[in-house]
Amino acid sequence: MRSIALIFVVLFVSACDNGSSNSGATVPEEARGTWRRGCLDSANSGSTQSTLEISETTITWISKGYNETRCAGDPFLETEDSLDYSHIGMVVTSDGIEATHARLINNESESNSEIMYYIDGLNLYIASHAENSWVLDFEHPFVKQQ
């Protein structure tokens, strides 16, 4: 199995641990809806396409992995993960941008993860956690679908 599909899950969901949710907090209105990221080619392992379906309390991550570049042909892997959303607060990233910090709870595995994201107009940028800081990925935005 190729690791390309896992790369985007790592970008989206990081710092896994067990914990409790901050109940009552919901996804901000501007983040709700369907967000798509175009095809991303990997140098040696095909390509992926990702979609985020964001509701008031849930984020669903849909990813398709392809053996070919430019997401050609039929996907060899399709994943869908629904995670409950719990707002933590606003934080400043290493880029100096105020981003939303949230906890994502996977009820099936009883684990939770943290995410940081920033919305600028119709673009949603996911931050990855590296060396004790969060770095926004401005090269691969998700675009809000109208």
C-alpha positions as CSV (number, residue, x, y, z in Angstrom):
1,M,0.0,0.0,0.0
2,R,1.3,3.4,-0.9
3,S,1.8,6.0,1.8
4,I,0.6,8.9,-0.2
5,A,-2.9,8.9,1.3
6,L,-1.5,9.0,4.8
7,I,0.5,12.1,4.1
8,F,-2.6,14.2,4.0
9,V,-4.0,12.7,7.1
10,V,-0.8,13.6,8.9
11,L,-1.1,17.2,7.6
12,F,-4.7,17.4,8.9
13,V,-4.5,15.4,12.1
14,S,-1.5,15.6,14.3
15,A,-0.4,15.2,17.9
16,C,-2.6,12.2,18.7
17,D,-3.5,11.5,22.3
18,N,-6.4,10.4,24.5
19,G,-8.4,13.1,26.1
20,S,-11.7,14.7,26.6
21,S,-13.6,17.2,24.4
22,N,-14.5,20.8,25.1
23,S,-18.2,20.2,24.8
24,G,-20.5,22.8,23.5
25,A,-18.1,24.5,21.1
26,T,-18.9,24.4,17.4
27,V,-17.2,24.9,14.1
28,P,-17.2,28.7,13.2
29,E,-19.7,29.6,10.6
30,E,-17.1,30.6,8.0
31,A,-15.5,27.2,8.1
32,R,-18.7,25.2,7.4
33,G,-19.3,23.8,4.0
34,T,-17.4,21.7,1.5
35,W,-13.7,22.4,0.8
36,R,-11.6,20.7,-1.9
37,R,-7.9,20.4,-2.5
38,G,-6.8,19.7,-6.1
39,C,-4.7,16.8,-7.1
40,L,-1.3,16.6,-5.4
41,D,1.4,14.5,-7.1
42,S,4.0,12.8,-5.1
43,A,7.5,12.4,-6.6
44,N,7.5,8.6,-6.3
45,S,4.1,7.4,-5.2
46,G,1.2,8.6,-7.3
47,S,-1.2,11.3,-6.3
48,T,-4.1,12.2,-3.9
49,Q,-7.3,14.3,-3.9
50,S,-8.9,15.5,-0.7
51,T,-12.2,16.9,0.4
52,L,-13.3,18.3,3.8
53,E,-17.0,18.3,4.6
54,I,-17.5,20.6,7.6
55,S,-20.7,20.9,9.5
56,E,-21.6,22.6,12.8
57,T,-20.0,19.8,14.9
58,T,-18.2,17.4,12.6
59,I,-15.3,17.4,10.1
60,T,-15.3,14.6,7.6
61,W,-12.0,14.1,5.7
62,I,-12.4,12.2,2.4
63,S,-9.2,11.2,0.5
64,K,-8.6,9.3,-2.7
65,G,-5.2,7.8,-3.6
66,Y,-4.1,7.2,-7.2
67,N,-1.3,5.2,-8.7
68,E,-1.0,7.7,-11.5
69,T,0.0,11.3,-11.4
70,R,-2.6,14.0,-11.9
71,C,-5.2,11.7,-10.2
72,A,-5.6,9.8,-13.4
73,G,-7.5,6.5,-13.5
74,D,-9.4,4.8,-10.7
75,P,-8.3,5.4,-7.1
76,F,-6.6,2.5,-5.4
77,L,-7.6,3.8,-2.0
78,E,-10.6,5.8,-0.7
79,T,-10.8,6.8,2.9
80,E,-13.4,8.7,4.9
81,D,-13.0,9.7,8.5
82,S,-15.6,11.7,10.5
83,L,-14.3,13.5,13.6
84,D,-16.2,15.5,16.1
85,Y,-15.1,19.1,16.4
86,S,-14.3,20.9,19.7
87,H,-13.0,24.5,19.5
88,I,-10.0,25.2,21.7
89,G,-9.3,28.9,20.8
90,M,-7.2,31.2,18.6
91,V,-3.4,30.9,18.4
92,V,-0.6,32.6,16.6
93,T,1.3,30.3,14.2
94,S,5.1,30.5,13.5
95,D,4.1,32.5,10.5
96,G,2.6,35.2,12.8
97,I,-0.9,34.5,11.7
98,E,-3.8,34.1,14.1
99,A,-5.3,30.6,13.3
100,T,-8.1,28.5,14.8
101,H,-7.0,25.7,17.2
102,A,-9.4,22.8,17.6
103,R,-9.6,19.2,18.9
104,L,-10.9,16.5,16.6
105,I,-12.4,13.5,18.4
106,N,-12.6,10.1,16.9
107,N,-15.3,8.3,18.8
108,E,-14.5,4.9,17.2
109,S,-10.9,4.8,18.4
110,E,-11.6,6.9,21.5
111,S,-8.7,9.2,20.6
112,N,-8.4,12.8,19.8
113,S,-6.1,15.0,17.8
114,E,-5.4,18.7,17.4
115,I,-5.7,20.8,14.3
116,M,-4.9,24.4,13.4
117,Y,-6.3,26.1,10.3
118,Y,-6.6,29.6,8.8
119,I,-9.3,30.8,6.4
120,D,-8.6,33.6,4.0
121,G,-11.6,34.2,1.7
122,L,-12.4,31.0,-0.1
123,N,-9.1,29.3,0.9
124,L,-8.6,27.1,4.0
125,Y,-5.0,26.4,5.0
126,I,-4.1,23.5,7.3
127,A,-1.1,23.8,9.6
128,S,1.2,20.9,10.3
129,H,3.0,20.5,13.6
130,A,6.8,20.4,13.4
131,E,9.5,21.0,15.9
132,N,7.2,22.5,18.6
133,S,5.5,24.9,16.2
134,W,2.6,25.0,13.8
135,V,3.3,25.9,10.1
136,L,0.6,26.7,7.7
137,D,0.7,25.0,4.3
138,F,0.1,27.9,1.9
139,E,1.1,25.9,-1.2
140,H,-1.9,23.4,-1.0
141,P,-5.0,25.2,0.1
142,F,-8.5,23.8,0.3
143,V,-10.9,25.9,-1.8
144,K,-14.5,26.4,-0.6
145,Q,-17.1,25.0,-3.0
146,Q,-20.1,27.2,-3.8
